[in-house]
């Protein structure tokens, strides 16, 4: 594994560490995950497609009216 040195605002680094800690990770682990997703963007699309395929059995059971679809 190769080491990389990055520079960033100290506050941003501390916030990133806090987020990583809340996910039970180190900042280094979080960065490796980000780097993997950054270098392989198609994998996220493939994961989404696989999820949609797994959930394809879910149906609405009926056709919604225009008013129902636009309700807030």
Residue pairs with C-beta under 8 A, 6 or more apart in sequence:
13 27
16 27
16 30
17 27
19 30
20 26
20 27
20 29
20 30
23 30
25 33
37 43
37 44
